[in-house]
Amino acid sequence: MPLSAAPAPSAPPEASPAAVSPVLRVAPAAPAEAAAHFRASLAFHTDVSDVAAALAGGGDPGFVVVDSRSAEAWDQGHIPGAIHLPTALVPERAEALLDRSVPVVVHCWGPGCDGATRAALALAELGYRVKEMLGGFEYWVREGFAHETRQGVERRTADPLTAPAEGDACGC
């Protein structure tokens, strides 16, 4: 009995728009475009863990941390060694507090606040090289890093939803 050719595979039926995953309704970018986007993102942002590691490394971290929150928020707690420069005061006080040759890492309360974005914009428009610290002061505290208050230095236990329960690094 002669072998017959296998039937040609038929094209899959068109998926209805409702059947497409909400994640893939807009296709992912091409790898080169994605790489350019994520490289650019890292030029504009840093995170709490990287800032903490750089500050703990001893010596000059190569940047200065700027807290753009209000005086009341600063008094409630702030990153040791940070410079207090509320967003609204950036245009009038930045020159007296910051050196344009030193990159600035700016933060505000947390991911629900875009005060750091506004402060970063104001600093960039004044000629400073600036990155925004993702997570802000909220994640600094939630990840268990020391912060200063009127009562002195405090450190809370790391929130296991934001930092590893054991060990120092998340591995990312």
N, C-alpha and C positions, 0 to 999 in steps of 0.2 A: 504494500500500500504506500503510495507516494506521500511524502511529507507535504503538508500544505503550509503555506505561509500564515503566520499568526495575523489575526486581524489588526489593522492599524489602530493604535490607541485613539480614542475619541477625545476631543478637547473637553476639559471640565466645563460644566455649565457655568454661565456667568453668575457670579455671586451677587445677590441683591444687596443694595446699600445697607439694609438692615442687618445682613449677615456678616458684614465687615466689622472687625474689632474696632471699638472706639479709639483704641491706641493707634491703629493703622489707617484710620480714615484719611489722614494726611501721612503719606509715606515718609519713612526716615530719610534724612538727607544722605547724599552720596558720601562715602567715607572721607574724601578730601575736604568736602564742605564741612562735615562734622568736625574733622580735626581742626580746621581753621576756626570754627566757632568756639570749640572748647579751649583751644590755645588762647584765643582772645578773652574768653571768660576768666581764665586764670590770670590774665594781665590786669583784670579789674577787681578780682575778688581773692580773698584768702579766708581761712576759717580759724575758729577759736583754737583748735588743737595746734595748728601750725604756729600761730602767734605765741601761744603759751610755750611751745617747745623752743622757739627762737629766743624768747625772753629768759627762759630757764637755762639756756646754753652757756650763760656767762659771757661777759664781754659785750661789745656793741652788736646789737642784732641787725644793724643796718637800716633801721626805720624807727619812727616814733609813733606811739599810739595816741590817738586823739579821741576823746570822749565828747560827743557832740550833744549830750543831753543837758537838761536844765541844772541849775545849782542844787535844787532840791533832790533831783535824781542822783547827782554826783555825791551828795552827802549821804544818801541812802546806801551807796556802795560804788566802788570804781576799781578798775584794774590798777594794781600798784605800778607806779611810774608813769601812768598815763598823764597827758596834758588835758586840762579841762578847757574846751572851746565850744560853747553852745553854737549850734548851727546858725542862729540869727546873728551871732557876733563874729562869724568868720571874716566878713569883709573888713571890719574895723580892727580886729585883734590878731589875725593870722601872722602878719608881718612881724609883730613884736614877739610872738611865741614860737614861730617855726622858722627853720632854715630851709630855703628852697632846694638845697642840694641833698636833703635827707628825705627819702620817701616817707609818706604818711599812711598809716593804717587807721582808718576812721571807723567808729562804731556808734550805735545808738542803743536803744533798749533791746530790740530783738527782731525776729523775722517779720513781725506784724507792724513794724515801724519803718518808714522810709526816711527818717531824719538823717541817717548816715548817708543815704544816697544824695540828699539835698546838700549836706555838708561836703561830700566828696565832689559834687559838681561845683560848688562855690570855690573849693580849694583848687580844683583843676583849672577853673577859669582865671584864678589868680597866679597860675603858673607852677603849682605844686604837682609832683608825681604822687598819685594817691591810689590806694586800694581800699575797698570796703570789706570789713570783717563780717562775714556771714554769721548769723546767729546772735550777734551783738552781746550786750552785757548779760542778757538772759541765759544764753548758752554758755557763756564764760562761767557763770555760777552753777548752772545745771551740770556742766561737765566736771565740776569739783575743783576748779582752780581758785586760788586764794584771791581775795578782794579786800580792799580797805573800806572801813566804815568809820563813823565818829568814835566808835568803841574800840577800834583797832583792826588788826587783820583777822579775817574770818575765812573759813573754808568749809563748805558743805560737802556731804557725801555725794558722789556723782550719781546722777539719775541714770539708771540702767537703760533707759530708752534713748539716751543721748551719748553715752560713753560706756566703755566696758566696765563691768562690775569688778573685774580683777585685771591687773596690769595697767600700763600707762598709755598704751596706744591702741587706736582702733584698727590699725593695719591698713588704712587707706592712704 
